[in-house]
């Protein structure tokens, strides 16, 4: 056993000899100081090559990872930088960044009849705002004021599920067996279908009873897995730019975040071996997301092999958010983390039915992976989450048992949309980064100020997007376009931007 493994298993061993070390423990307050990571522990906020940077306390407010000298201006009088230039705020893949989420907050004031908010838990004050809710509100405000807005900020599917899944849902709604509560882990037929999908698509053999859990979408899986594994003060490693919920769910459990920056030169894939060893020694969890939201990057076998090796060497759980499974643009479909040799020893994977089958509103998905970890994940899920609707599980089983031709057709549709948007924006002097899958397009902004450029787009062109910095500090200098609109609408959005450009850049 390595020193890193021994250190991370100490707390677990004090309580039970059978609980995996990476599972968060519920401990009596009187003994918490002996078993929970010290809230005052420090994680260096520095590039891997700069050992002189000062540490930052975990109790401090989150620290931006983009150097102050690179922070763009807050206004957009003109976009002077060439559109093809990578923004100055892009961080080299070898430079690792850290942010912290508060674990020690100011004491609440004494509750009074006038100040009932004093009863709100301290951890709530450390939760960041949801950028997608803010984007919805922004578009609604512009439309209420009479503006015609093309909304490319959202990830809501714009089509319908395969007809056979709609038929399966309708039939299930008439089945008396579906009038009752489903099993806590999921209907056996649904779990069997998920296991069959893994076997056929990726060559992965899973036990439906011990290695799978039905969830109401991948988002529930994210929150449940983080609650299961992360104690207050524990370190979660993310790859930036990242889906905002990873940060939000970590904030709920008062964990800390370390962000690995990526770059277009590396295809937005992280250099995991460039991360300082002391970070891996502290880390509890590494969250990956491939195909990636927002960059469209797709994992290579080498990336997953490196992640699994690090997981075993440093006793870190590896999680892949596989929400965009099947949505790949290349001849080789996106691969599963669990198909990597040895991955089931240290890994979990989160899957969603929403993107593959266009059923976001039905809320269906599953978690798969290591049986010991899954036992703990199921126990947390049973106490904190709603069960997936029985009829959604029946329809989901129909989708998973199908030949996946509808998923491949959907991936081709998104690829055509990406190309239409890419070509249209090129006419405006703007250039998308290369994409290999998913539902979004990623673009460096002309002057590096993503927040200001997003405001300019909605003000001047009537096109709503998400600023890249909403995906963590390493996303600064980019914006994300959704591909969940017809090709004609995407082309129209690009033409609006071209016509509004003037001499802005």
Secondary structure, DSSP 4 states (H G I P E B T S, - for coil): --HHHHHHHHHHHHH-SSS-TTS-----GGGHHHHS--TT-EEE-S-TT-TTSPEEETTSPP---S-GGGPPPS--S---S-TTSPPTTPPPTT-EEEE---SSPPPPPPPBTTBGGGGS-GGGGGPPP-HHHHHHHHHHHHHHTT---EE-S-----S---HHHHHHHHHHTT-GGGGSPPPTT--HHHHHHHHHHHHHHH-----TTTSEEEESSHHHHHHHHHHHH--TT-EEEEEES--HHHHHHHHHTT-EEEEEE--GGGTT---GGGS-HHHHHHEEEEEE-SS-TTT-----HHHHHHHHHHHHHHT-EEEEEETTTT-B-SSSPPPPGGGSTTGGGTEEEEEEHHHHHT-GGG--EEEEE-HHHHHHHHHHHHHHSPPPPHHHHHHHHHHHTS-SHHHHHHHHHHHHHHHHHHHHHHHTT--BPP--BSSEEEEE-TTS-HHHHHHHIIIII-EE-EEGGGG-GGGTTEEEEE--S-HHHHHHHHHHHHHHHTT--
